Structures are given as structure tokens and as C-alpha cells.
Amino acid sequence: SFASTIFDVKEVEFADTKEQIVKGGRDLFPLLPKAFEGIKEVGVIGWGSQAPAQAQNLRDSLNEAGCDIKVRIGLREGSSSFEEAREVGFSEDADTLGEMYDIIKKSDLVMLLISDAAQAALYKEIFAAMKPGATLGLSHGFLLGYLDSIGEKFPEDMDVVAVCPKGMGPSVRRLYEQGKEVNGAGINASFAVHQDVSGKATELALGWGVALGSPFMFETTLSSEYRSDIYGERGILLGAVHGIVESLYRRYQRQGMSPEEAFNQSCESITGNIVKIISTQGIKAVYDGLEGDDRDVFKQAYSASYMPSKEILQEIYDEVSSGNEIRTVIMHGKRINKFPVGKIDGTDTWQVGEKVREERDEENIPLNPFTAGVYVATMMAQIDVLLEAGHPYSEVVNESVIEAVDSLCPYMHYRGVAFMVDNCSFTAKTGSRKWAPRFDYILDQLAYTAVDNGKPVDEDLISAFESHKVHEAVTACCELRPTVDISVGSASSTKEIVIE
């Protein structure tokens, strides 16, 4: 639990539990001066996925609130991102853009948004450069996981907080821009107070979340955040959906479909239909909307896919919790110059996808019941692994449902799953490429063969799905979602392409 003397802390029911949240909104901007009390200089370090969005949102919100706080961007010497930062209003002449260590030394709040691998490589120099009394701000718990794995800790004389938007950076900016006329819209965020030396860390974290435009903020810990976040992006957020589409695309062609129709019935069905229903009505609405033979097909696919998917998801969670997955990311980062990461968008699946998107009829995207069964089974398996590990419903739903349907899948639908895998963060990219083939293979080898061999539907598994308490939690979160659906094709000051 947490308390605030600045923001209204609400108690909400998520299924059979009560949790505390703070609802955001632009009407709360006048409270930002109190939340940021003592902060005169904010240094946003990096320019990857999150930094451009967070820096611009923070700058705009603080300006609107009348705060005399300077937001600066800090980049490594010679970075190609200097020009991109200048394009959105940060500059050396205005003293809002500079070399990262110079910016760190000046900042009362250091928002460390460089890549996870870079944080692991540079944390000692960064800690040493921070001035006494400064707060370290993170948007991911990865650095804690890394420090834990090598037996080190954050310096004890500083506040350490995290505000973690449950979506990719461009969606954080786009929804902020698109929600200006309706008291704000954005991406939900978790927040964590890891160290509170000053006694002000909670208020600062909540103010940061409000300034980003988060519709609501919920409490977590850095440890819980990195376990759920790194796990989630390897699961249904990226890795699993990649593997599901690849496996179904091949399966449907074996059954006689053309490549284009196979892509329609697999990928398009997920990104253009299934997730849109989940976004506004919840997971169970996909199932409830099916009748007769379609519902039977869903049950077959769900029953056959749940345990194979859960097997991989449990392995992922164990690998993340043990620190093994973090070590994988660090080792990959050390090899990157010798073995650059190539793109995946040249394969048949994604080339056909380009053609399908060009000819798409948005009003006639199919909802394939077999695809729905596989996708929903994997999402539910991911949810169950997190719940069994003790994560709260707010975190479980955001990491397994909302981030998928309200942030990532709209981009997948607009540009393709391969585009998202190729252009996400280094940590997510590493995990997605590693685990997607595992989902692909196990579904092909165990789930689809079970269906083809006539294995009976596990009615207990279907009953457990129908009565699962997470449906109540998803409904509660749907009621808290922004009134604005993200428009990924409209003009924006953010760029989706993170790497070329």
C-alpha cells in the first residue's frame, strides 16, 4: 500500500482483491509543482523507445503546469540521436541537450532510459556522476535484476524510483498528443519506490506518471516489475504472438488455404479483430461471441494449446526470475558488434503480410475461432503463471492483456509483427527472437497434433476459463482505459522506427 498527500489514492477491486491506484488526467497538472518540489533540473538520458516520448510529455506537462523545471536530454558523445532530439525542440543553445555525463551531473532527477545492456555496462560511472541528493529514475527494473545477479546494490544515499509505462514509447507519446481534448489519454504505468531517503519519492513518482499522461498508476516493486515485464515481452506481447502466427500460417496453408488467406486467418485475425474485442470488452467476450461449430473449434484449440503454451511460459518465468534471461541479454550485448542483429521481415510470412495489408478491407477482417482459441489460451496461460507467482492483478492484466491489445497490437496491425520485433528494445528483441521459435514448435508438435488426432476437449480447462476471476479484473481495467483509441497513422512528433 502507499499514501499520498498530493494525489487522490483510490481503492479499486480487481477480481477478489483490492488494490490502490492513482487516476491520471490533465486536470491534475496543477498538482505537479508540489509533486516535483525540490526538482529544478531533470535529465532524460538516452533516446531509444521510451526517452523521446517521456521527455516530450514531461516537458509539455511541466510547462503547462507552470513549473520552472528544465528538462534536458543527455546523449553519448557523437550519438546520431542529437539531430532527432533537436527536431523536437531540445537544443544545445537552449541548454536542453548535451553529453550524458554533463547532464547527469546537473540533474536533480536522472531518468535513466538508455538500453538495459548499456545500463549494466555503465552503472558505476552513472552513479558516480550523480550529484548528492539526486534521484535515480528508471522505467524498467532490469538494472536491479542485473545488480542482484552480481551481488551489488544501488548507492544507499539516493532515492531510487521507477515509473514504467505499460507500452512502447511511441504509444506513450501518441496517446498523450491525441488525448489533449479529453482530459488526457496515455498508457497505464506501474510505479515503484525502491529507496526513499528523502521521504518524497512516492510523490515524485506519482507526479512523473501524471506528467506522462498515464490514465492510472498502480504500485509494484522493481523486482516484480522486471520479472513480469521481461517475461511478458517474451510471451504474448511479442515472442508468443510471433510464434503463434508463424505456426498457424503454415498450418492453414497445409489445410489448403492460399498464403494470403492463411495470413488473414492467422495474423490479421489476431491484430485486426480478436485484440480489438479484448481491448474494450475483455478476453471472455471473444469466446462469448462465438456460437455453434465456431465455439466448438475455439474449445478444441484452447484445450490443446493451453498446457503446451504454459510449459514454455513457466520456463520463461523461471529463466527471468533466476537471472538467466538477464545474463542472456548482457552476453548478447557483448557479441553485438561481431554478430549484428538482422531483420526477420524478409521471410515468406511477413512478405505476404505486406501484400495483405496493402489490400486490406478493415471492415471484413475474419475472426478465426481456431486462431482465437490458440491466442486466448496462450494469454490465459501467461496470466496464470504470473498469478501463481504472486503478482497482483493490476500488474498481471497490464503486462498480459492491456499492453498487448492497446499498445503493441495496434502497431503490429499497422506495420506488421515483424516490424515490431525488428524495432523494439534490445532486451525485447533478444527475448522475442529466442522464444518465438519455442512457441512455434511446441504448438505445432503438441497442440495441433492433439486436435488433428481427435483428442477430446478438456472440459475442466474450459470451465476454469469460463469462471476465471481475471475476467473481472480485465473488466475493471477496461473501465479505466482512456476514451481515445490510439491512431498509429496520424501525425506525431514521435518516430516508430528505433533501428534502421
C-alpha positions in Angstrom: 0.0 0.0 0.0 1.0 3.6 -0.4 -0.1 7.1 0.6 -0.1 10.5 -1.0 -0.9 13.9 0.4 -1.0 15.4 -3.1 -2.9 12.9 -5.3 -6.1 11.1 -4.6 -5.4 7.5 -3.9 -8.4 5.3 -4.8 -9.1 1.7 -3.8 -10.4 -0.5 -6.6 -11.5 -4.1 -6.8 -9.6 -6.3 -9.2 -11.4 -9.7 -9.1 -11.3 -10.8 -5.5 -8.6 -8.4 -4.4 -8.5 -4.7 -3.5 -5.6 -2.5 -4.8 -4.7 1.1 -4.7 -4.3 3.3 -7.8 -4.0 6.9 -8.7 -6.0 8.0 -11.7 -4.3 10.5 -14.0 -5.7 13.3 -16.1 -4.6 16.7 -17.4 -6.8 18.3 -14.7 -4.1 17.1 -12.2 -1.3 19.1 -13.9 -1.7 22.0 -11.3 -0.5 19.5 -8.7 2.8 18.8 -10.4 4.7 21.7 -8.8 4.1 20.1 -5.4 5.0 16.6 -6.6 8.2 17.9 -8.2 9.1 20.0 -5.1 12.9 20.4 -4.9 13.4 19.3 -8.5 14.8 22.1 -10.7 16.7 20.0 -13.4 15.5 16.8 -15.0 18.0 14.8 -17.1 16.5 12.3 -19.5 19.3 10.0 -20.5 19.1 8.2 -23.8 17.0 8.4 -27.0 15.6 4.9 -27.6 12.0 3.8 -27.4 10.9 5.5 -24.1 13.1 8.6 -23.9 11.7 10.7 -26.8 8.1 10.2 -25.6 8.8 10.6 -21.9 11.0 13.7 -22.4 8.4 15.5 -24.6 5.4 14.6 -22.4 7.2 15.6 -19.3 8.4 18.9 -20.8 5.0 19.8 -22.1 3.1 18.8 -18.9 5.5 20.8 -16.7 5.3 23.8 -18.9 1.5 23.6 -18.9 1.6 23.4 -15.1 3.8 26.5 -14.9 6.7 24.6 -13.3 10.1 26.3 -13.6 11.8 23.0 -14.3 14.3 22.4 -17.1 14.1 19.1 -18.9 17.3 18.2 -20.7 18.4 15.3 -22.9 21.7 13.6 -22.3 23.3 11.5 -25.0 26.7 9.9 -25.5 29.3 11.9 -27.4 28.8 11.6 -31.1 25.4 10.0 -30.9 23.3 10.1 -34.1 20.3 10.9 -31.9 21.4 14.5 -31.3 19.7 15.5 -34.5 16.4 13.7 -33.7 16.4 15.5 -30.3 16.9 18.8 -31.9 14.0 18.1 -34.3 11.5 18.0 -31.4 12.8 21.2 -29.6 15.8 20.2 -27.5 19.0 22.1 -28.3 22.5 23.0 -27.1 21.6 26.7 -27.5 18.7 26.4 -25.1 20.8 24.3 -22.7 18.4 21.4 -23.0 20.7 19.0 -24.9 24.2 17.8 -24.1 26.6 15.0 -23.4 25.1 12.4 -21.0 27.5 12.7 -18.1 27.4 16.5 -18.2 23.6 16.3 -18.0 23.7 13.7 -15.2 25.9 15.9 -13.1 23.4 18.8 -13.3 20.2 16.9 -12.7 18.1 16.5 -9.6 16.2 13.7 -11.3 18.1 11.4 -13.6 15.7 9.5 -15.8 18.0 6.7 -17.0 16.4 5.5 -20.2 19.3 4.1 -22.1 19.2 0.4 -23.1 19.3 -2.3 -20.4 22.6 -3.6 -21.7 24.1 0.0 -21.6 22.8 0.4 -18.0 24.6 -2.8 -17.0 27.8 -1.6 -18.6 27.8 2.0 -17.4 26.0 2.0 -14.0 29.1 2.6 -11.9 30.1 5.7 -13.9 26.5 6.9 -13.8 26.1 6.5 -10.1 29.4 8.3 -9.6 28.4 11.2 -11.7 25.1 11.9 -9.9 25.1 14.8 -7.5 24.3 14.4 -3.8 20.6 14.3 -3.2 19.7 13.4 -6.8 17.0 10.8 -7.5 17.6 8.0 -9.9 14.5 7.3 -12.1 14.1 4.1 -14.1 11.4 2.8 -16.4 12.3 -0.8 -16.1 13.5 -3.0 -13.2 16.3 -4.6 -15.4 19.1 -2.8 -13.6 18.0 -4.1 -10.2 17.9 -7.6 -11.7 21.4 -7.2 -13.0 22.8 -5.8 -9.8 21.1 -8.7 -7.9 22.7 -11.2 -10.2 26.2 -9.9 -9.5 25.7 -9.2 -5.8 25.7 -5.4 -5.9 23.2 -2.7 -4.9 22.2 0.9 -5.6 24.1 3.5 -3.6 22.2 3.8 -0.3 22.3 7.6 -0.2 19.9 8.2 -3.1 16.2 7.9 -3.9 15.5 5.2 -6.5 12.1 5.2 -8.2 10.6 3.8 -11.3 7.7 4.7 -13.5 7.1 2.1 -16.1 4.6 2.7 -18.9 2.9 -0.5 -20.0 3.5 0.1 -23.7 6.2 1.1 -26.2 7.4 4.7 -26.1 5.8 5.9 -29.4 2.4 4.9 -28.0 3.1 6.9 -24.8 3.6 10.0 -26.9 0.8 9.4 -29.5 -1.9 8.9 -26.9 -0.7 11.9 -25.0 -1.0 14.0 -28.1 -4.3 12.5 -29.1 -5.9 12.9 -25.7 -5.4 16.6 -25.2 -9.0 17.5 -25.8 -10.5 14.8 -23.5 -8.5 15.5 -20.2 -5.8 13.2 -21.3 -5.1 9.8 -22.6 -2.0 7.6 -22.4 -0.5 4.3 -21.3 -1.1 2.9 -17.8 2.1 2.8 -15.7 3.3 0.9 -12.7 5.4 2.8 -10.2 7.9 1.6 -7.6 9.8 3.2 -4.8 12.9 1.2 -4.2 14.7 3.6 -1.9 13.2 6.7 -0.3 15.9 8.6 1.5 14.2 12.0 1.1 10.7 10.9 2.1 9.4 12.5 -1.1 10.0 9.6 -3.5 6.4 8.4 -3.8 5.0 11.9 -4.6 7.7 12.4 -7.2 7.0 9.0 -8.9 3.2 9.7 -9.0 3.9 13.2 -10.4 6.1 11.7 -13.1 3.3 9.2 -14.0 0.7 12.0 -14.2 3.0 14.1 -16.3 3.4 11.2 -18.8 -0.3 11.1 -19.2 -0.9 7.7 -17.6 -4.7 7.0 -17.2 -3.9 5.2 -13.9 -0.8 4.2 -11.9 -0.5 1.1 -9.8 2.2 0.2 -7.3 4.7 -2.6 -7.8 8.3 -3.3 -6.8 11.3 -3.1 -9.1 11.8 -6.9 -8.6 8.2 -7.7 -9.5 8.3 -5.3 -12.4 11.3 -6.8 -14.2 10.1 -10.3 -13.6 6.7 -9.6 -15.2 7.9 -7.2 -17.9 10.8 -9.3 -19.3 8.6 -12.4 -19.0 5.7 -10.7 -20.7 7.5 -9.5 -23.8 8.9 -13.0 -24.4 5.3 -14.2 -24.1 2.0 -12.9 -25.5 3.3 -9.4 -26.0 5.9 -10.3 -28.7 7.5 -13.7 -28.7 4.4 -15.8 -28.3 2.3 -13.9 -30.8 5.2 -14.2 -33.3 5.4 -17.9 -32.8 1.6 -18.4 -32.9 1.3 -16.5 -36.3 4.2 -18.5 -37.9 2.8 -21.8 -36.8 -0.8 -21.1 -37.9 0.3 -19.5 -41.2 1.9 -22.8 -42.1 -1.0 -24.9 -40.7 -3.6 -23.1 -42.7 -1.7 -23.5 -45.9 -1.3 -27.2 -45.3 -5.1 -27.3 -45.0 -5.4 -25.8 -48.5 -5.6 -22.0 -47.9 -3.6 -19.6 -50.2 -0.7 -17.8 -48.5 -2.8 -14.6 -48.4 -5.8 -16.3 -46.8 -3.6 -18.1 -44.3 -2.2 -14.8 -43.2 -5.7 -13.3 -43.0 -6.9 -16.2 -40.8 -3.8 -16.1 -38.5 -2.2 -12.7 -38.1 -4.9 -10.4 -39.3 -7.5 -12.3 -37.2 -5.4 -11.5 -34.1 -4.3 -8.0 -34.7 -7.4 -6.7 -36.5 -10.2 -8.4 -34.7 -9.5 -10.5 -31.6 -7.5 -7.9 -29.7 -10.0 -5.2 -30.5 -12.7 -7.2 -28.8 -10.4 -7.8 -25.8 -9.5 -4.1 -25.6 -13.0 -2.9 -25.0 -15.0 -6.0 -23.8 -12.5 -8.3 -22.2 -11.0 -11.7 -23.0 -14.1 -13.8 -22.4 -16.1 -11.6 -24.9 -14.1 -13.3 -27.7 -15.5 -16.7 -26.6 -19.0 -15.4 -25.8 -19.3 -14.0 -29.3 -18.9 -17.5 -30.9 -21.7 -19.9 -31.5 -22.2 -23.5 -32.6 -19.4 -25.0 -34.5 -17.2 -21.9 -34.1 -17.4 -22.2 -30.3 -16.5 -25.9 -30.6 -13.5 -25.1 -32.7 -12.4 -22.5 -30.1 -12.7 -25.1 -27.4 -10.6 -27.6 -29.3 -7.9 -25.1 -29.9 -7.9 -23.7 -26.4 -7.9 -27.1 -24.8 -5.0 -28.3 -26.9 -2.9 -25.1 -26.7 -3.1 -24.1 -23.0 -0.7 -26.6 -21.4 1.9 -26.5 -24.2 2.0 -22.7 -24.1 2.1 -22.8 -20.3 5.0 -25.1 -20.3 7.1 -22.6 -22.3 5.8 -19.6 -20.3 6.7 -21.2 -17.0 10.2 -21.9 -18.3 10.5 -18.2 -19.4 9.4 -17.0 -16.0 11.9 -19.3 -14.2 14.7 -18.1 -16.5 13.8 -14.5 -15.8 13.5 -15.0 -12.1 16.8 -16.8 -11.8 18.7 -14.1 -13.6 19.5 -16.4 -16.6 17.5 -14.3 -19.1 19.2 -11.1 -17.9 22.6 -12.7 -18.4 21.4 -13.7 -21.9 20.7 -10.1 -22.8 24.1 -8.9 -21.3 26.0 -11.6 -23.3 24.1 -10.8 -26.5 25.1 -7.1 -26.0 28.7 -8.1 -25.8 28.5 -10.0 -29.1 26.5 -7.4 -30.9 29.5 -5.8 -32.8 30.6 -9.2 -34.1 27.1 -10.6 -34.7 24.7 -7.7 -35.6 21.0 -8.4 -35.2 19.4 -9.0 -38.6 15.8 -8.3 -39.5 13.2 -11.0 -39.7 10.8 -9.3 -42.2 12.3 -10.9 -45.3 10.7 -14.3 -44.8 7.6 -15.5 -46.7 5.2 -14.9 -43.8 5.9 -11.3 -43.4 6.4 -10.6 -47.2 2.9 -12.0 -47.7 1.7 -9.8 -44.8 2.9 -6.7 -46.6 0.7 -7.6 -49.6 -2.3 -8.4 -47.4 -2.0 -5.0 -45.6 -1.9 -3.2 -48.9 -5.2 -4.8 -50.0 -6.8 -5.0 -46.5 -10.6 -4.4 -46.1 -10.7 -3.3 -42.5 -14.4 -4.0 -42.2 -14.1 -7.6 -43.2 -11.2 -9.0 -41.2 -12.1 -12.5 -40.1 -12.3 -13.8 -36.6 -11.0 -17.3 -37.0 -12.2 -19.4 -34.0 -9.1 -21.7 -34.1 -6.8 -18.8 -34.1 -8.8 -17.2 -31.2 -8.5 -20.4 -29.2 -4.8 -20.6 -29.6 -4.2 -16.9 -28.8 -6.6 -16.7 -25.9 -5.2 -20.0 -24.4 -1.6 -18.5 -24.5 -2.8 -15.3 -23.0 -4.6 -17.1 -20.2 -1.6 -19.4 -19.6 0.6 -16.3 -19.2 -1.8 -14.8 -16.8 -1.9 -18.0 -14.7 1.9 -18.2 -14.4 2.0 -14.6 -13.1 -0.8 -15.2 -10.6 0.7 -18.4 -9.4 4.0 -16.5 -8.8 2.1 -13.9 -6.6 1.9 -10.9 -8.9 -1.1 -8.6 -8.3 -4.0 -8.4 -10.8 -3.1 -4.9 -11.8 0.3 -5.9 -12.9 -0.9 -9.2 -14.4 -3.6 -7.6 -16.5 -1.4 -4.8 -17.7 1.6 -7.0 -18.6 -0.5 -9.7 -20.3 -3.6 -8.0 -21.8 -3.6 -4.2 -21.9 0.0 -3.7 -23.2 -0.8 -6.3 -25.9 -4.1 -5.0 -27.1 -3.8 -1.3 -26.5 -0.1 -0.6 -27.3 1.7 -3.3 -29.3 -1.0 -5.0 -31.4 -2.2 -1.7 -33.0 1.4 -1.2 -34.3 1.5 -4.9 -35.4 -1.7 -4.3 -37.3 -0.4 -1.1 -38.9 3.1 -2.3 -39.8 3.3 -6.0 -39.0 4.5 -8.3 -36.3 7.9 -8.5 -37.9 8.2 -4.7 -37.8 7.6 -4.7 -34.0 10.1 -7.5 -33.4 12.7 -5.7 -35.5 12.1 -2.3 -33.9 11.5 -3.0 -30.2 14.0 -2.5 -27.4 17.2 -4.6 -27.4 16.0 -6.6 -24.4 12.6 -7.4 -26.0 14.2 -8.1 -29.4 16.6 -10.6 -27.9 13.9 -12.4 -26.0 11.3 -12.5 -28.8 13.8 -14.0 -31.3 14.9 -16.5 -28.7 11.5 -17.7 -27.6 9.2 -17.3 -30.6 10.5 -20.5 -32.2 9.8 -22.4 -29.0 6.1 -21.4 -29.1 6.0 -22.2 -32.8 7.5 -25.7 -32.4 5.6 -26.7 -29.3 2.2 -25.7 -30.7 2.9 -27.5 -34.0 4.2 -30.6 -32.2 1.8 -30.9 -29.3 -1.2 -28.7 -29.7 -2.1 -29.0 -33.3 -1.4 -32.7 -33.5 -3.7 -33.2 -30.5 -6.5 -31.6 -32.4 -5.8 -33.5 -35.6 -5.7 -36.8 -33.7 -9.1 -36.1 -32.2 -8.1 -35.6 -28.6 -11.2 -34.8 -26.6 -11.7 -31.3 -25.2 -10.7 -30.9 -21.6 -14.0 -29.6 -20.3 -12.5 -28.8 -16.8 -10.0 -26.5 -18.6 -12.8 -24.8 -20.5 -14.8 -24.4 -17.2 -11.8 -22.9 -15.5 -11.5 -20.4 -18.3 -15.2 -19.5 -18.2 -15.2 -18.8 -14.5 -11.7 -17.3 -14.2 -11.5 -14.4 -11.8 -9.2 -12.5 -14.2 -12.2 -11.6 -16.3 -13.5 -9.4 -13.5 -10.1 -7.7 -13.3 -9.9 -7.2 -17.0 -13.4 -5.6 -16.9 -12.3 -3.2 -14.2 -9.2 -2.2 -16.2 -11.3 -1.7 -19.3 -13.4 0.7 -17.4 -10.2 2.7 -16.6 -8.8 2.7 -20.1 -8.6 6.0 -22.0 -11.5 7.1 -24.1 -9.1 7.5 -27.0 -8.1 4.6 -29.2 -4.5 5.0 -30.5 -4.2 6.3 -34.0 -0.9 4.9 -35.3 -1.2 6.6 -38.7 -1.8 10.2 -37.7 0.9 12.9 -37.5 3.1 12.7 -34.4 6.3 14.1 -33.1 7.4 10.6 -32.3 9.0 8.1 -34.6 8.2 4.3 -34.6 11.5 3.2 -36.2 14.0 2.6 -33.4 16.7 0.9 -35.6 17.4 1.1 -39.3 
